[in-house]
Amino acid sequence: MTTDRYMAASPPEVFPLPRRLARLPDLAYNLWWTWNPDAERVFSRLDPQRWETAGHNPVLFLRQLSRRSLSAATRDLAYLDSYDKVVEAFDAYMRRAGDRWYGRLQPERLQLPIAYFSSEFGLHESLPIYAGGLGILSGDTMKEASDLGIPLVAVGFLYTQGYFSQRITEDGWQEAEYHNLTFPDLPVHPILDEQGSPLTVGIELPGREVSAQLWQVRVGRVSLYLLDANVESNTAADRALTSRLYTSDLELRIAQEIILGIGGVRALRALGYNPAVWHLNEGHSAFLVLERCRELVAAGRDFEDAARRVRATTVFTSHTPVPAGQDEFPLWLMDKYFSNYWAQLGLSRDAFLELARRTQPWGETFSLPILAIRMAREVNGVSELHGQVARRMWAFLWPDRPVEQVPIRHITNGIHTRTWLARRMHLLYERALGPGWEEELDDPAIWDAIERISDSELWAVRRHLKRKLAAVVRERVRRQWLADRVHPVQVIASGSLLDPYALTLGVARRFATYKRANLILRDPERLLRLIHRPGMPVQIIFAGKAHPADDPGKLLIQEVYRFVKRSESGGRLVFLEDYDMSLARTLLQGVDVWLNTPRRPNEASGTSGQKAALNGVLNFSVLDGWWREAFQPGLGWAIGEDREIENPDEQDEADAASLYATLENEIIPLYYVERSSDNLPHEWLARVKESLRTLTPRFSTRRMVKQYVQEMYAPALPEPARA
């Protein structure tokens, strides 16, 4: 896949390890361990407390580990046996790329890389270069590509400060705290040139050239290359260009997206890659199509021929049904940043701007989604409903076609099963479905065996996960209290009174106003009566961040937090600050019901409910995104109807009424009342099993990535050479 012109990466740092444990760095520097629980336990068993304080980061953990702990491990025969098995499994996994699904499907294309560009990658909490759903999807996609043996190479940013840490004040206001990442403590490698120096690429910005250093992250069998502008040759201002995700400053944002798109192409070229397909995951990287055209024009082709060739090998996925989420730049800013570029394409200013010009009531802009759509062979939304919304949104680009014929398809998002599956649930699946079930996890037929799991077994695991959630939350509160960070009332608001056996709802996502995390607060007195029903208590756990520049989102957090703090809630309403992948796993696995209340049709897909369902949690959601496709009576519950109401207040009122009525009349009685003599909620568990059987194979990245290969990548790949 590469020419090996440069060292793929520097070798892992040599930790002072006993020879018997010499392979620990190989595991630490490959994120394969993050979706293999036995591999994680190889680290955590060495020193469980230090593993927690190191933030589940094996590189930092190994650096901090005492010689005493390592020496003890070399004398522990049970530990050494598990260590050897994990190393053997890792080596076998890395050797088997060619005999995976992709290699069996089209072995002649294994040497044709597919480039995948995204502005964020949520691979694990130890590498905090993600903000939310887009990044988590990107990370899950990489892991699945590795599992399937797809020759994927990904490009993103190594942010100096990552995304912010969230702190909630006593009054409920979100404060953003930024911390510089220490790159030697992360599972990343600098790419080195032939002289052993860090490899960089140059990107032209107004009046200067900015250098970006390249780093590699190993994700199983595939690689993620990250761009970092924090290098000595850049000015202080330019070194900060890759410091944070999703800045609201337009100049910083366009500079970032030039580095990602144009610099990302140059990075792959410097590494020796010649991708056969280029996948733009959202529009942030759309400038890459211009750079690819520039390369062809420089090689002697005219722009039209170059654009045709680029279009034939480009695919674009849109994740944003909300107009405010589309990246667009005023024309004066395009003049400033591209005035020396369009001539290299053989274009005039007007011809260049026409590539993505959009006329708005307030003026003209250069739209990155329009550029991506016009320069892509295949375009897709991320759920069936989002596909419909995207066709309506961009229909003006095809004025001669009816909306239903606009060439935007949909591929519904999925999740990487092993990443989000609780270990205890995995053991249940292993016993019920048989060894090797993960090889065929997208085959609905194998999930019929879920019925082999007894209700008592399933209920025991579900209660274990609820106890684990309560324990994790209480320990978080303890650490906050010991650090003198919170007011006493915040100790209650943060979950110190959680009951591990009460019916528990989870409401966790980005706090944007359209997601309506406050919908359940619409009738406060009714809500208080609901959570305090005698003998049938209900707990609701909220979590999530608002963008630092989104004051309406922060006001929404404040509204929820102030209600959570009310003494009348009795500690049954909880807000967990600083939601990240670690907390998400615990929460998604430990609640009973996953509540999602977006204002339809603004949820492009959503995947948190899929992760919850994988672990035996039932969904209760508006019929938007993926749940509109998944919902069937008996799987979970729907909020509202399968239609939009034009007046937002009317829609909020109708959805809140549906939410309360369903909770009161269906969900709470089913959990508490419908029990047999053995005190098991058999009808509830029947729904859980049906949810597992129906949703798990359908909403996995296994199915999703195969769809991308067959529907998006394959048409763009060159025909195999004939003998």
Secondary structure as GFF3:
##gff-version 3
##sequence-region A 1 723
A	DSSP	three_ten_helix	19	21	.	.	.	ID=ss1
A	DSSP	alpha_helix	24	28	.	.	.	ID=ss2
A	DSSP	three_ten_helix	31	35	.	.	.	ID=ss3
A	DSSP	alpha_helix	37	44	.	.	.	ID=ss4
A	DSSP	alpha_helix	48	53	.	.	.	ID=ss5
A	DSSP	alpha_helix	58	64	.	.	.	ID=ss6
A	DSSP	alpha_helix	67	74	.	.	.	ID=ss7
A	DSSP	alpha_helix	77	95	.	.	.	ID=ss8
A	DSSP	three_ten_helix	97	99	.	.	.	ID=ss9
A	DSSP	alpha_helix	101	105	.	.	.	ID=ss10
A	DSSP	three_ten_helix	107	109	.	.	.	ID=ss11
A	DSSP	beta_strand	114	117	.	.	.	ID=ss12
A	DSSP	alpha_helix	133	148	.	.	.	ID=ss13
A	DSSP	beta_strand	152	157	.	.	.	ID=ss14
A	DSSP	beta_strand	165	168	.	.	.	ID=ss15
A	DSSP	beta_strand	174	177	.	.	.	ID=ss16
A	DSSP	three_ten_helix	183	185	.	.	.	ID=ss17
A	DSSP	beta_strand	189	190	.	.	.	ID=ss18
A	DSSP	beta_strand	200	205	.	.	.	ID=ss19
A	DSSP	beta_strand	208	219	.	.	.	ID=ss20
A	DSSP	beta_strand	222	228	.	.	.	ID=ss21
A	DSSP	alpha_helix	236	239	.	.	.	ID=ss22
A	DSSP	alpha_helix	250	258	.	.	.	ID=ss23
A	DSSP	pi_helix	259	263	.	.	.	ID=ss24
A	DSSP	alpha_helix	264	270	.	.	.	ID=ss25
A	DSSP	beta_strand	277	281	.	.	.	ID=ss26
A	DSSP	three_ten_helix	283	285	.	.	.	ID=ss27
A	DSSP	alpha_helix	288	298	.	.	.	ID=ss28
A	DSSP	alpha_helix	303	312	.	.	.	ID=ss29
A	DSSP	beta_strand	314	317	.	.	.	ID=ss30
A	DSSP	three_ten_helix	323	325	.	.	.	ID=ss31
A	DSSP	beta_strand	328	330	.	.	.	ID=ss32
A	DSSP	alpha_helix	331	338	.	.	.	ID=ss33
A	DSSP	three_ten_helix	342	345	.	.	.	ID=ss34
A	DSSP	alpha_helix	349	353	.	.	.	ID=ss35
A	DSSP	beta_strand	357	360	.	.	.	ID=ss36
A	DSSP	beta_strand	363	367	.	.	.	ID=ss37
A	DSSP	alpha_helix	368	374	.	.	.	ID=ss38
A	DSSP	beta_strand	378	381	.	.	.	ID=ss39
A	DSSP	alpha_helix	384	393	.	.	.	ID=ss40
A	DSSP	three_ten_helix	395	397	.	.	.	ID=ss41
A	DSSP	three_ten_helix	403	405	.	.	.	ID=ss42
A	DSSP	beta_strand	409	410	.	.	.	ID=ss43
A	DSSP	alpha_helix	417	420	.	.	.	ID=ss44
A	DSSP	alpha_helix	423	433	.	.	.	ID=ss45
A	DSSP	three_ten_helix	437	440	.	.	.	ID=ss46
A	DSSP	three_ten_helix	444	452	.	.	.	ID=ss47
A	DSSP	alpha_helix	455	482	.	.	.	ID=ss48
A	DSSP	alpha_helix	488	493	.	.	.	ID=ss49
A	DSSP	beta_strand	503	508	.	.	.	ID=ss50
A	DSSP	three_ten_helix	513	515	.	.	.	ID=ss51
A	DSSP	three_ten_helix	519	521	.	.	.	ID=ss52
A	DSSP	alpha_helix	524	531	.	.	.	ID=ss53
A	DSSP	beta_strand	538	543	.	.	.	ID=ss54
A	DSSP	alpha_helix	551	565	.	.	.	ID=ss55
A	DSSP	three_ten_helix	567	569	.	.	.	ID=ss56
A	DSSP	beta_strand	573	576	.	.	.	ID=ss57
A	DSSP	alpha_helix	581	590	.	.	.	ID=ss58
A	DSSP	beta_strand	593	596	.	.	.	ID=ss59
A	DSSP	alpha_helix	608	614	.	.	.	ID=ss60
A	DSSP	beta_strand	618	622	.	.	.	ID=ss61
A	DSSP	alpha_helix	625	630	.	.	.	ID=ss62
A	DSSP	beta_strand	637	639	.	.	.	ID=ss63
A	DSSP	alpha_helix	648	662	.	.	.	ID=ss64
A	DSSP	pi_helix	663	667	.	.	.	ID=ss65
A	DSSP	alpha_helix	668	672	.	.	.	ID=ss66
A	DSSP	alpha_helix	682	698	.	.	.	ID=ss67
A	DSSP	alpha_helix	701	707	.	.	.	ID=ss68
A	DSSP	pi_helix	708	713	.	.	.	ID=ss69
A	DSSP	three_ten_helix	714	716	.	.	.	ID=ss70
###
